[in-house]
Amino acid sequence: MTIKTFIHSESGAITVDWVVLTGALVGLGLAATAVVIQGTEDLSNDTSTQLASVDIGSIHGWANSSAMVNSGWGDLAIFSPRQSASGAESYVAGILASHGGDYQAAYDQLYQQALDMTYADGESIDDFGAFEAMAAANGVSLNTGNNMTYAEMHAIYESSGSL
């Protein structure tokens, strides 16, 4: 008898076998649950306790839910509460790499992102500041035209909340 025939058969002995097999599987599932439930509960409680005891602000050096740490590329504070100096520097290095090391192309992209406020909470301005500092540290001259500098963007955003 094939499995397909066995499953579709409704004759007496086969139906009893099917009920017994299903009951055995349900019992096995309940037994497995009983074995692991205490360990799972303990782990869940430990995780909950640990998460409740962590002060997120102390991990990132944030005060009052805003990242007022010195950027490291000037005396200006970072705007975004999700941003860090190293995060911005890593991001702009990735942008530069995506442009094959072409500083001007990376500058143009980051400047436009800052103007468009591509990332909220001033994060695009933070990224632009990190790039401007990186270019200066590497002695790279950029064609900035009449574009605003990071310090000018920072001052405008700080006073009005937009560019």
N, C-alpha and C positions, 0 to 999 in steps of 0.2 A: 504494500500500500504506500502511495506517495504522500508527501507532506500535504500537498494540496487536497488530496482526497481525504486525508485525516482531518484537516481543518474544516472542510465543508460537510463532513459526515455528521449526521444527527442521530445515528442509531444508538441504542442504549449504552453499550459498553464503552464506545468511543467517547460519548458525551460525558460519562462518569470519569473517564481518564482525563479529559480536558478540564473538567471542574477540579479534579485533584491536582493537576499540574498548575493551574492558575492559582489555586489556594496555596500551594507550596511556594510559588514565586512571591505572592503577597506576604506570606509569613517570613520568607527570607529577607524581603525588603524591610519589614518591621524589625527583624532581629538586627540587621545592619544599622538601622537608624538608632536603635537602643544602644548599640555599642559605641557609636561616634557622637551621640548628642551631647554628652557631658563635656567632652573635650572641645567641641565646637562652641558650646556655651561659655566655657572658661576663656577660650581665646577671644571670643566676642567681647566679653566683659573686660579683659585685659586691654584690648585695643581701645575700647570706649574710655577707660580710665586714663590711658596714656594720651589719647587725643584731647581729652578734657583738661589735662594738666599742662599742655603746651601753650606758651604765650607766643603767638605768631609774630607779634611786633618785635620781640627780643631776638628772634631768629634772623630777621632781616634788618635789624637796627632801625625800625620805623618807629615814629612817635605819633600818636594820635591819628593813626590810619593814613598818614602821608609820608612818603619817602623824602625826608628832608636831609638826606646825606649829601655830603659834598661829592660832586661828580668825579673829581679827580682830573677833570679837564678844564678846570677853572674854579672860581669861587661861587659858581651858581648851583643852586639846588636842583636835584632831579625832580621833575614834576610827577611822573607816573608812579602810583603806589605799586605797580607791578614791575617796575624797572629797577635795574641796578646798573652801576657803572660798568661792571664786567659784562653784564647782559647786553648793554648797548654796544660795547666795544666788540663783542663776539658777533652781534648781528651785523654791524657795519663791515666787519672783516668778511663775513659771508656775502654781503652785497658786492664788495670789491672783488671777491673771488668769482662771483657769478658774472661779472663784467670782464673777466680775464685780466684783472689787475689794472684796468683802465680807470684811473682815479676820476677823470672828468665825467665819465659815464655814471660812475657810482655817485659822484657829487650831484649830478643833475637829477638822478632818481631820488636820492634822499632829500634834496631841497624841495622837489615837487611833493614828496610824501609829507613833508613838514607843512607846506602851504595848504595841502588838501586835508591835513590832519587825518591822514590815513589810519593812524592808530590813536585811540582816545587818550584823554588825560595828559596830553602833552608828550606822550611817548615818542611821537614822530620828531618833535623838537629835541628831545633827549638824544635820539639816534643821530640827528644831524650834528649836534654838538660833539658827540663822540667821533664822528667822521672828520669834522673840521679839525679836531685836536690830533687825530691820527695822521691826517695829511700834513699838518704843520710839523709834527714830530718826525716825519719821514722826509721833510724838506721838499714837499711837493707843492708846486705853484699851480693854482687852479684859475680858470677863466670864470670869475664870479660875476662879471658884468656889474649891474646895479643891484644885485641880489643882497638881501639882508644877511648879516652875519648871525651866528648862533646867539651872541650876546644881545643883538637887537631883537631877534625873534623871542628870546627868553623874556626880555623886558616887556614886550607888547603882550605876550601871552599871560605873563604874571599880572599885568594890570587889568586886562580885559577878558581873559579866559578864551581868547581866540586870536587868530592872526588877521 
